[in-house]
Amino acid sequence: MSEAATQIQADQELDIRGVVCPITFVKSKLTLERMQSGQVLRVLIDYPPSALNVPRSLEHEGHQILGITESEGPLWTLLVRKA
């Protein structure tokens, strides 16, 4: 994730640790649907396939992926700006 992306404040956070595909994408999409255009969602993911599939699927839906970081755990933090 770029330094600029780490400075971005999320408007909402979705913790989907312990959840697997395709439910990870469904929960992310439903959360974004309740948000206003331009708002930022932080998604916490611990399922490796979801770390690849969720950003790709959200981008396909038209949302902007601001960054994704991996940390110990494994844990991925995804920042998404709603279209």
Jmol script that loads the backbone (N, CA, C; Angstrom):
load data "model"
ATOM      1  N   MET A   1       0.861  -1.172   0.000  1.00  0.00           N
ATOM      2  CA  MET A   1       0.000   0.000   0.000  1.00  0.00           C
ATOM      3  C   MET A   1       0.900   1.224   0.000  1.00  0.00           C
ATOM      4  N   SER A   2       0.546   2.206  -0.766  1.00  0.00           N
ATOM      5  CA  SER A   2       1.370   3.399  -0.846  1.00  0.00           C
ATOM      6  C   SER A   2       1.281   4.192   0.450  1.00  0.00           C
ATOM      7  N   GLU A   3       2.263   5.071   0.645  1.00  0.00           N
ATOM      8  CA  GLU A   3       2.262   5.907   1.848  1.00  0.00           C
ATOM      9  C   GLU A   3       1.007   6.760   1.891  1.00  0.00           C
ATOM     10  N   ALA A   4       0.562   7.267   0.749  1.00  0.00           N
ATOM     11  CA  ALA A   4      -0.655   8.074   0.690  1.00  0.00           C
ATOM     12  C   ALA A   4      -1.873   7.254   1.120  1.00  0.00           C
ATOM     13  N   ALA A   5      -1.920   5.990   0.706  1.00  0.00           N
ATOM     14  CA  ALA A   5      -3.059   5.137   1.066  1.00  0.00           C
ATOM     15  C   ALA A   5      -3.100   4.862   2.563  1.00  0.00           C
ATOM     16  N   THR A   6      -1.938   4.748   3.208  1.00  0.00           N
ATOM     17  CA  THR A   6      -1.930   4.482   4.643  1.00  0.00           C
ATOM     18  C   THR A   6      -2.424   5.679   5.433  1.00  0.00           C
ATOM     19  N   GLN A   7      -2.427   6.865   4.830  1.00  0.00           N
ATOM     20  CA  GLN A   7      -2.884   8.090   5.493  1.00  0.00           C
ATOM     21  C   GLN A   7      -4.401   8.273   5.356  1.00  0.00           C
ATOM     22  N   ILE A   8      -5.042   7.491   4.515  1.00  0.00           N
ATOM     23  CA  ILE A   8      -6.474   7.640   4.252  1.00  0.00           C
ATOM     24  C   ILE A   8      -7.284   7.115   5.430  1.00  0.00           C
ATOM     25  N   GLN A   9      -8.241   7.926   5.868  1.00  0.00           N
ATOM     26  CA  GLN A   9      -9.143   7.519   6.929  1.00  0.00           C
ATOM     27  C   GLN A   9     -10.341   6.782   6.319  1.00  0.00           C
ATOM     28  N   ALA A  10     -10.612   5.607   6.826  1.00  0.00           N
ATOM     29  CA  ALA A  10     -11.763   4.840   6.339  1.00  0.00           C
ATOM     30  C   ALA A  10     -13.036   5.376   6.985  1.00  0.00           C
ATOM     31  N   ASP A  11     -14.107   5.402   6.210  1.00  0.00           N
ATOM     32  CA  ASP A  11     -15.408   5.810   6.728  1.00  0.00           C
ATOM     33  C   ASP A  11     -16.089   4.656   7.460  1.00  0.00           C
ATOM     34  N   GLN A  12     -15.705   3.440   7.097  1.00  0.00           N
ATOM     35  CA  GLN A  12     -16.307   2.255   7.708  1.00  0.00           C
ATOM     36  C   GLN A  12     -15.297   1.117   7.640  1.00  0.00           C
ATOM     37  N   GLU A  13     -15.421   0.176   8.581  1.00  0.00           N
ATOM     38  CA  GLU A  13     -14.537  -0.990   8.583  1.00  0.00           C
ATOM     39  C   GLU A  13     -15.381  -2.259   8.584  1.00  0.00           C
ATOM     40  N   LEU A  14     -14.943  -3.230   7.803  1.00  0.00           N
ATOM     41  CA  LEU A  14     -15.612  -4.527   7.724  1.00  0.00           C
ATOM     42  C   LEU A  14     -14.593  -5.597   8.079  1.00  0.00           C
ATOM     43  N   ASP A  15     -14.819  -6.287   9.165  1.00  0.00           N
ATOM     44  CA  ASP A  15     -13.923  -7.360   9.609  1.00  0.00           C
ATOM     45  C   ASP A  15     -14.534  -8.686   9.178  1.00  0.00           C
ATOM     46  N   ILE A  16     -13.949  -9.287   8.131  1.00  0.00           N
ATOM     47  CA  ILE A  16     -14.459 -10.568   7.636  1.00  0.00           C
ATOM     48  C   ILE A  16     -13.433 -11.676   7.859  1.00  0.00           C
ATOM     49  N   ARG A  17     -12.643 -11.523   8.919  1.00  0.00           N
ATOM     50  CA  ARG A  17     -11.724 -12.604   9.276  1.00  0.00           C
ATOM     51  C   ARG A  17     -12.557 -13.815   9.678  1.00  0.00           C
ATOM     52  N   GLY A  18     -12.130 -14.989   9.234  1.00  0.00           N
ATOM     53  CA  GLY A  18     -12.856 -16.216   9.529  1.00  0.00           C
ATOM     54  C   GLY A  18     -13.928 -16.554   8.511  1.00  0.00           C
ATOM     55  N   VAL A  19     -14.104 -15.698   7.508  1.00  0.00           N
ATOM     56  CA  VAL A  19     -15.114 -15.900   6.465  1.00  0.00           C
ATOM     57  C   VAL A  19     -14.388 -16.287   5.176  1.00  0.00           C
ATOM     58  N   VAL A  20     -14.982 -17.181   4.395  1.00  0.00           N
ATOM     59  CA  VAL A  20     -14.341 -17.662   3.159  1.00  0.00           C
ATOM     60  C   VAL A  20     -15.136 -17.221   1.927  1.00  0.00           C
ATOM     61  N   CYS A  21     -14.500 -17.368   0.763  1.00  0.00           N
ATOM     62  CA  CYS A  21     -15.138 -17.054  -0.528  1.00  0.00           C
ATOM     63  C   CYS A  21     -16.337 -17.974  -0.744  1.00  0.00           C
ATOM     64  N   PRO A  22     -17.372 -17.525  -1.372  1.00  0.00           N
ATOM     65  CA  PRO A  22     -17.587 -16.200  -1.943  1.00  0.00           C
ATOM     66  C   PRO A  22     -18.239 -15.225  -0.973  1.00  0.00           C
ATOM     67  N   ILE A  23     -18.464 -15.660   0.272  1.00  0.00           N
ATOM     68  CA  ILE A  23     -19.156 -14.806   1.242  1.00  0.00           C
ATOM     69  C   ILE A  23     -18.354 -13.534   1.538  1.00  0.00           C
ATOM     70  N   THR A  24     -17.014 -13.611   1.458  1.00  0.00           N
ATOM     71  CA  THR A  24     -16.202 -12.423   1.702  1.00  0.00           C
ATOM     72  C   THR A  24     -16.542 -11.311   0.708  1.00  0.00           C
ATOM     73  N   PHE A  25     -16.696 -11.677  -0.558  1.00  0.00           N
ATOM     74  CA  PHE A  25     -17.063 -10.691  -1.575  1.00  0.00           C
ATOM     75  C   PHE A  25     -18.479 -10.188  -1.344  1.00  0.00           C
ATOM     76  N   VAL A  26     -19.402 -11.081  -1.053  1.00  0.00           N
ATOM     77  CA  VAL A  26     -20.806 -10.701  -0.856  1.00  0.00           C
ATOM     78  C   VAL A  26     -20.919  -9.700   0.291  1.00  0.00           C
ATOM     79  N   LYS A  27     -20.262  -9.973   1.410  1.00  0.00           N
ATOM     80  CA  LYS A  27     -20.324  -9.058   2.557  1.00  0.00           C
ATOM     81  C   LYS A  27     -19.695  -7.713   2.221  1.00  0.00           C
ATOM     82  N   SER A  28     -18.590  -7.730   1.480  1.00  0.00           N
ATOM     83  CA  SER A  28     -17.940  -6.480   1.082  1.00  0.00           C
ATOM     84  C   SER A  28     -18.852  -5.665   0.172  1.00  0.00           C
ATOM     85  N   LYS A  29     -19.445  -6.330  -0.793  1.00  0.00           N
ATOM     86  CA  LYS A  29     -20.328  -5.658  -1.749  1.00  0.00           C
ATOM     87  C   LYS A  29     -21.545  -5.070  -1.048  1.00  0.00           C
ATOM     88  N   LEU A  30     -22.163  -5.841  -0.144  1.00  0.00           N
ATOM     89  CA  LEU A  30     -23.346  -5.348   0.576  1.00  0.00           C
ATOM     90  C   LEU A  30     -23.002  -4.149   1.451  1.00  0.00           C
ATOM     91  N   THR A  31     -21.838  -4.172   2.075  1.00  0.00           N
ATOM     92  CA  THR A  31     -21.420  -3.042   2.904  1.00  0.00           C
ATOM     93  C   THR A  31     -21.228  -1.799   2.040  1.00  0.00           C
ATOM     94  N   LEU A  32     -20.556  -1.949   0.903  1.00  0.00           N
ATOM     95  CA  LEU A  32     -20.356  -0.816   0.002  1.00  0.00           C
ATOM     96  C   LEU A  32     -21.678  -0.263  -0.520  1.00  0.00           C
ATOM     97  N   GLU A  33     -22.659  -1.121  -0.744  1.00  0.00           N
ATOM     98  CA  GLU A  33     -23.965  -0.664  -1.236  1.00  0.00           C
ATOM     99  C   GLU A  33     -24.641   0.281  -0.251  1.00  0.00           C
ATOM    100  N   ARG A  34     -24.348   0.130   1.049  1.00  0.00           N
ATOM    101  CA  ARG A  34     -24.950   0.982   2.082  1.00  0.00           C
ATOM    102  C   ARG A  34     -24.171   2.280   2.293  1.00  0.00           C
ATOM    103  N   MET A  35     -23.031   2.408   1.634  1.00  0.00           N
ATOM    104  CA  MET A  35     -22.192   3.588   1.790  1.00  0.00           C
ATOM    105  C   MET A  35     -22.459   4.570   0.658  1.00  0.00           C
ATOM    106  N   GLN A  36     -22.014   5.817   0.860  1.00  0.00           N
ATOM    107  CA  GLN A  36     -22.179   6.839  -0.166  1.00  0.00           C
ATOM    108  C   GLN A  36     -20.985   6.818  -1.107  1.00  0.00           C
ATOM    109  N   SER A  37     -21.219   7.233  -2.332  1.00  0.00           N
ATOM    110  CA  SER A  37     -20.162   7.297  -3.337  1.00  0.00           C
ATOM    111  C   SER A  37     -19.004   8.157  -2.812  1.00  0.00           C
ATOM    112  N   GLY A  38     -17.786   7.660  -3.006  1.00  0.00           N
ATOM    113  CA  GLY A  38     -16.601   8.377  -2.557  1.00  0.00           C
ATOM    114  C   GLY A  38     -16.124   7.992  -1.169  1.00  0.00           C
ATOM    115  N   GLN A  39     -16.967   7.323  -0.399  1.00  0.00           N
ATOM    116  CA  GLN A  39     -16.544   6.898   0.929  1.00  0.00           C
ATOM    117  C   GLN A  39     -15.567   5.729   0.819  1.00  0.00           C
ATOM    118  N   VAL A  40     -14.782   5.550   1.887  1.00  0.00           N
ATOM    119  CA  VAL A  40     -13.739   4.529   1.898  1.00  0.00           C
ATOM    120  C   VAL A  40     -14.092   3.437   2.914  1.00  0.00           C
ATOM    121  N   LEU A  41     -13.950   2.199   2.471  1.00  0.00           N
ATOM    122  CA  LEU A  41     -14.180   1.023   3.308  1.00  0.00           C
ATOM    123  C   LEU A  41     -12.857   0.320   3.552  1.00  0.00           C
ATOM    124  N   ARG A  42     -12.573   0.018   4.818  1.00  0.00           N
ATOM    125  CA  ARG A  42     -11.416  -0.807   5.183  1.00  0.00           C
ATOM    126  C   ARG A  42     -11.951  -2.214   5.434  1.00  0.00           C
ATOM    127  N   VAL A  43     -11.372  -3.196   4.730  1.00  0.00           N
ATOM    128  CA  VAL A  43     -11.796  -4.590   4.859  1.00  0.00           C
ATOM    129  C   VAL A  43     -10.631  -5.401   5.416  1.00  0.00           C
ATOM    130  N   LEU A  44     -10.880  -6.160   6.486  1.00  0.00           N
ATOM    131  CA  LEU A  44      -9.885  -7.036   7.090  1.00  0.00           C
ATOM    132  C   LEU A  44     -10.179  -8.468   6.659  1.00  0.00           C
ATOM    133  N   ILE A  45      -9.190  -9.099   6.028  1.00  0.00           N
ATOM    134  CA  ILE A  45      -9.347 -10.426   5.426  1.00  0.00           C
ATOM    135  C   ILE A  45      -8.239 -11.345   5.937  1.00  0.00           C
ATOM    136  N   ASP A  46      -8.589 -12.592   6.267  1.00  0.00           N
ATOM    137  CA  ASP A  46      -7.548 -13.552   6.668  1.00  0.00           C
ATOM    138  C   ASP A  46      -7.557 -14.835   5.835  1.00  0.00           C
ATOM    139  N   TYR A  47      -8.365 -14.874   4.810  1.00  0.00           N
ATOM    140  CA  TYR A  47      -8.464 -16.048   3.943  1.00  0.00           C
ATOM    141  C   TYR A  47      -7.712 -15.745   2.645  1.00  0.00           C
ATOM    142  N   PRO A  48      -6.576 -16.411   2.382  1.00  0.00           N
ATOM    143  CA  PRO A  48      -5.728 -16.056   1.239  1.00  0.00           C
ATOM    144  C   PRO A  48      -6.443 -15.915  -0.110  1.00  0.00           C
ATOM    145  N   PRO A  49      -7.325 -16.846  -0.509  1.00  0.00           N
ATOM    146  CA  PRO A  49      -8.000 -16.641  -1.797  1.00  0.00           C
ATOM    147  C   PRO A  49      -8.831 -15.350  -1.831  1.00  0.00           C
ATOM    148  N   SER A  50      -9.408 -14.972  -0.704  1.00  0.00           N
ATOM    149  CA  SER A  50     -10.198 -13.737  -0.651  1.00  0.00           C
ATOM    150  C   SER A  50      -9.326 -12.504  -0.822  1.00  0.00           C
ATOM    151  N   ALA A  51      -8.073 -12.579  -0.364  1.00  0.00           N
ATOM    152  CA  ALA A  51      -7.160 -11.446  -0.503  1.00  0.00           C
ATOM    153  C   ALA A  51      -6.905 -11.133  -1.976  1.00  0.00           C
ATOM    154  N   LEU A  52      -7.056 -12.132  -2.827  1.00  0.00           N
ATOM    155  CA  LEU A  52      -6.919 -11.935  -4.276  1.00  0.00           C
ATOM    156  C   LEU A  52      -8.267 -11.645  -4.934  1.00  0.00           C
ATOM    157  N   ASN A  53      -9.281 -12.410  -4.551  1.00  0.00           N
ATOM    158  CA  ASN A  53     -10.576 -12.343  -5.230  1.00  0.00           C
ATOM    159  C   ASN A  53     -11.409 -11.122  -4.876  1.00  0.00           C
ATOM    160  N   VAL A  54     -11.414 -10.719  -3.608  1.00  0.00           N
ATOM    161  CA  VAL A  54     -12.256  -9.592  -3.199  1.00  0.00           C
ATOM    162  C   VAL A  54     -11.829  -8.302  -3.908  1.00  0.00           C
ATOM    163  N   PRO A  55     -10.535  -7.923  -3.885  1.00  0.00           N
ATOM    164  CA  PRO A  55     -10.169  -6.688  -4.597  1.00  0.00           C
ATOM    165  C   PRO A  55     -10.471  -6.756  -6.094  1.00  0.00           C
ATOM    166  N   ARG A  56     -10.188  -7.889  -6.702  1.00  0.00           N
ATOM    167  CA  ARG A  56     -10.439  -8.048  -8.140  1.00  0.00           C
ATOM    168  C   ARG A  56     -11.934  -7.910  -8.450  1.00  0.00           C
ATOM    169  N   SER A  57     -12.769  -8.543  -7.639  1.00  0.00           N
ATOM    170  CA  SER A  57     -14.218  -8.492  -7.870  1.00  0.00           C
ATOM    171  C   SER A  57     -14.785  -7.099  -7.606  1.00  0.00           C
ATOM    172  N   LEU A  58     -14.293  -6.427  -6.563  1.00  0.00           N
ATOM    173  CA  LEU A  58     -14.783  -5.076  -6.273  1.00  0.00           C
ATOM    174  C   LEU A  58     -14.361  -4.095  -7.361  1.00  0.00           C
ATOM    175  N   GLU A  59     -13.161  -4.273  -7.865  1.00  0.00           N
ATOM    176  CA  GLU A  59     -12.701  -3.427  -8.958  1.00  0.00           C
ATOM    177  C   GLU A  59     -13.557  -3.660 -10.205  1.00  0.00           C
ATOM    178  N   HIS A  60     -13.911  -4.914 -10.444  1.00  0.00           N
ATOM    179  CA  HIS A  60     -14.790  -5.260 -11.565  1.00  0.00           C
ATOM    180  C   HIS A  60     -16.158  -4.593 -11.413  1.00  0.00           C
ATOM    181  N   GLU A  61     -16.594  -4.385 -10.168  1.00  0.00           N
ATOM    182  CA  GLU A  61     -17.865  -3.719  -9.886  1.00  0.00           C
ATOM    183  C   GLU A  61     -17.757  -2.202 -10.062  1.00  0.00           C
ATOM    184  N   GLY A  62     -16.532  -1.698 -10.293  1.00  0.00           N
ATOM    185  CA  GLY A  62     -16.348  -0.271 -10.534  1.00  0.00           C
ATOM    186  C   GLY A  62     -15.752   0.502  -9.376  1.00  0.00           C
ATOM    187  N   HIS A  63     -15.484  -0.158  -8.263  1.00  0.00           N
ATOM    188  CA  HIS A  63     -14.904   0.514  -7.102  1.00  0.00           C
ATOM    189  C   HIS A  63     -13.387   0.659  -7.278  1.00  0.00           C
ATOM    190  N   GLN A  64     -12.814   1.612  -6.566  1.00  0.00           N
ATOM    191  CA  GLN A  64     -11.382   1.875  -6.677  1.00  0.00           C
ATOM    192  C   GLN A  64     -10.641   1.231  -5.508  1.00  0.00           C
ATOM    193  N   ILE A  65      -9.665   0.389  -5.812  1.00  0.00           N
ATOM    194  CA  ILE A  65      -8.819  -0.218  -4.789  1.00  0.00           C
ATOM    195  C   ILE A  65      -7.697   0.770  -4.491  1.00  0.00           C
ATOM    196  N   LEU A  66      -7.698   1.296  -3.282  1.00  0.00           N
ATOM    197  CA  LEU A  66      -6.693   2.282  -2.889  1.00  0.00           C
ATOM    198  C   LEU A  66      -5.411   1.622  -2.420  1.00  0.00           C
ATOM    199  N   GLY A  67      -5.517   0.394  -1.928  1.00  0.00           N
ATOM    200  CA  GLY A  67      -4.333  -0.319  -1.483  1.00  0.00           C
ATOM    201  C   GLY A  67      -4.694  -1.569  -0.722  1.00  0.00           C
ATOM    202  N   ILE A  68      -3.726  -2.459  -0.633  1.00  0.00           N
ATOM    203  CA  ILE A  68      -3.884  -3.679   0.148  1.00  0.00           C
ATOM    204  C   ILE A  68      -2.529  -3.987   0.779  1.00  0.00           C
ATOM    205  N   THR A  69      -2.567  -4.292   2.063  1.00  0.00           N
ATOM    206  CA  THR A  69      -1.336  -4.638   2.769  1.00  0.00           C
ATOM    207  C   THR A  69      -1.509  -5.993   3.431  1.00  0.00           C
ATOM    208  N   GLU A  70      -0.408  -6.704   3.541  1.00  0.00           N
ATOM    209  CA  GLU A  70      -0.399  -7.995   4.220  1.00  0.00           C
ATOM    210  C   GLU A  70       0.444  -7.855   5.480  1.00  0.00           C
ATOM    211  N   SER A  71      -0.054  -8.410   6.572  1.00  0.00           N
ATOM    212  CA  SER A  71       0.706  -8.405   7.817  1.00  0.00           C
ATOM    213  C   SER A  71       0.640  -9.787   8.442  1.00  0.00           C
ATOM    214  N   GLU A  72       1.308  -9.927   9.569  1.00  0.00           N
ATOM    215  CA  GLU A  72       1.372 -11.222  10.252  1.00  0.00           C
ATOM    216  C   GLU A  72      -0.018 -11.770  10.495  1.00  0.00           C
ATOM    217  N   GLY A  73      -0.127 -13.052  10.458  1.00  0.00           N
ATOM    218  CA  GLY A  73      -1.419 -13.648  10.781  1.00  0.00           C
ATOM    219  C   GLY A  73      -1.777 -14.865   9.976  1.00  0.00           C
ATOM    220  N   PRO A  74      -1.959 -14.860   8.717  1.00  0.00           N
ATOM    221  CA  PRO A  74      -1.907 -13.729   7.788  1.00  0.00           C
ATOM    222  C   PRO A  74      -3.135 -12.844   7.922  1.00  0.00           C
ATOM    223  N   LEU A  75      -2.949 -11.584   7.636  1.00  0.00           N
ATOM    224  CA  LEU A  75      -4.037 -10.612   7.648  1.00  0.00           C
ATOM    225  C   LEU A  75      -3.794  -9.625   6.514  1.00  0.00           C
ATOM    226  N   TRP A  76      -4.819  -9.402   5.723  1.00  0.00           N
ATOM    227  CA  TRP A  76      -4.759  -8.409   4.652  1.00  0.00           C
ATOM    228  C   TRP A  76      -5.723  -7.284   5.002  1.00  0.00           C
ATOM    229  N   THR A  77      -5.275  -6.053   4.781  1.00  0.00           N
ATOM    230  CA  THR A  77      -6.115  -4.880   4.963  1.00  0.00           C
ATOM    231  C   THR A  77      -6.298  -4.236   3.605  1.00  0.00           C
ATOM    232  N   LEU A  78      -7.535  -4.147   3.189  1.00  0.00           N
ATOM    233  CA  LEU A  78      -7.898  -3.632   1.877  1.00  0.00           C
ATOM    234  C   LEU A  78      -8.623  -2.302   2.062  1.00  0.00           C
ATOM    235  N   LEU A  79      -8.212  -1.284   1.311  1.00  0.00           N
ATOM    236  CA  LEU A  79      -8.910  -0.008   1.296  1.00  0.00           C
ATOM    237  C   LEU A  79      -9.589   0.162  -0.050  1.00  0.00           C
ATOM    238  N   VAL A  80     -10.898   0.431  -0.008  1.00  0.00           N
ATOM    239  CA  VAL A  80     -11.707   0.539  -1.222  1.00  0.00           C
ATOM    240  C   VAL A  80     -12.509   1.827  -1.197  1.00  0.00           C
ATOM    241  N   ARG A  81     -12.457   2.589  -2.277  1.00  0.00           N
ATOM    242  CA  ARG A  81     -13.298   3.782  -2.411  1.00  0.00           C
ATOM    243  C   ARG A  81     -14.518   3.399  -3.243  1.00  0.00           C
ATOM    244  N   LYS A  82     -15.692   3.681  -2.679  1.00  0.00           N
ATOM    245  CA  LYS A  82     -16.923   3.340  -3.390  1.00  0.00           C
ATOM    246  C   LYS A  82     -17.084   4.193  -4.631  1.00  0.00           C
ATOM    247  N   ALA A  83     -17.489   3.559  -5.711  1.00  0.00           N
ATOM    248  CA  ALA A  83     -17.718   4.264  -6.994  1.00  0.00           C
ATOM    249  C   ALA A  83     -18.913   5.184  -6.879  1.00  0.00           C
TER     250      ALA A  83
END
end "model"
wireframe off; spacefill off
backbone 0.3
color backbone group
